[in-house]
Amino acid sequence: MKPIPINEKLVWDYDIPEDAQENEAFLRWYVTRVLTNGTSTDIRAVGISTIHDYLPDIFLPREIDEFWRWYFSQPHVKERYGDINPVPAAVA
């Protein structure tokens, strides 16, 4: 995966680790932060493919999660990016 540009304005309350690009916990946290507090510019910078890859493993507010799952269920999007793992039974 190519490096994700980090918007420091979104992480004002967090120390960015030196290994941020290799740190899966940080990347999951950052993608979550972008989807909950970022702008369309931040979403474009992270990339739809990265969002697709991380969506099954992050916790989002219901409305945001439902939007992205709906988006990735659209036939033309599903054809390009593939399936998203279903919501775990404990969450549904």
Rosetta blueprint (number, residue, H / E / L):
1 M L
2 K L
3 P L
4 I L
5 P L
6 I L
7 N L
8 E H
9 K H
10 L H
11 V H
12 W L
13 D L
14 Y L
15 D L
16 I L
17 P L
18 E L
19 D L
20 A L
21 Q L
22 E L
23 N L
24 E H
25 A H
26 F H
27 L H
28 R H
29 W H
30 Y H
31 V H
32 T H
33 R H
34 V H
35 L H
36 T H
37 N H
38 G L
39 T L
40 S H
41 T H
42 D H
43 I H
44 R H
45 A H
46 V H
47 G L
48 I H
49 S H
50 T H
51 I H
52 H H
53 D H
54 Y H
55 L H
56 P H
57 D H
58 I L
59 F L
60 L L
61 P L
62 R H
63 E H
64 I H
65 D H
66 E H
67 F H
68 W H
69 R H
70 W H
71 Y H
72 F H
73 S H
74 Q L
75 P H
76 H H
77 V H
78 K H
79 E H
80 R H
81 Y H
82 G L
83 D L
84 I L
85 N L
86 P L
87 V L
88 P L
89 A L
90 A L
91 V L
92 A L
